């Protein structure tokens, strides 16, 4: 019974880190918190053990990866709030497409 209680605490903290608490803006700190979130989901699935050992570990890893994707989407939403992309002019994009599909320009003699 204490394992299930510890698993429930890990699950509550993992849900809070995934959906509620603010996402860090620094790259390294965000990656460390992503790993911590993944570890909490894995520990919660291991301690609650709903599907046996192998199934619980697979469930924890899957839920942890989904939680990391959700955190990364939240980070993207925070970073790009109220910003517009700087290269909006159509000539920029026409030039980019021309360079993707054609060879580099040769100097005219």
C-alpha positions, -999 to +999 in steps of 0.1 A: +000+000+000+028+025+006+040+020-030+006+030-043+006+061-021+041+071-033+031+064-069+000+087-065+023+115-051+046+110-081+016+111-105+002+143-089+036+160-092+040+148-128+006+161-138+014+194-121+047+197-139+031+188-172+000+210-172+001+236-143+035+249-132+052+274-155+077+262-181+113+274-177+127+295-206+163+284-204+172+255-227+193+235-202+169+240-173+139+231-194+156+199-206+165+189-170+128+195-160+117+175-190+139+146-178+125+150-143+090+149-156+097+118-176+112+102-145+081+111-124+058+095-149+079+064-150+082+062-113+044+067-109+036+039-134+062+016-117+049+022-082+012+020-090+019-010-113-014-013-131-003-037-159+025-057-145+062-047-147+068-045-184+034-030-192+038-004-164+072+006-176+060+010-212+030+030-200+053+053-179+077+059-208+049+066-232+031+089-208+064+106-200+072+113-237+037+127-243+042+149-212+075+162-226+058+170-259+031+189-241+057+208-221+076+216-253+045+229-269+038+250-238+073+264-240+069+272-277+036+290-270+053+311-243+083+320-264+063+330-295+035+348-278+028+382-294+056+378-320+054+377-357+078+360-380+103+386-393+107+374-429+072+381-443+080+397-476+072+376-506+105+383-524+124+367-495+104+335-500+107+336-538+144+338-535+146+309-510+125+287-533+146+295-563+178+286-544+163+253-532+154+241-567+181+257-589+219+256-588+238+285-574+241+314-597+271+315-618+289+348-624+280+365-657+310+371-679 
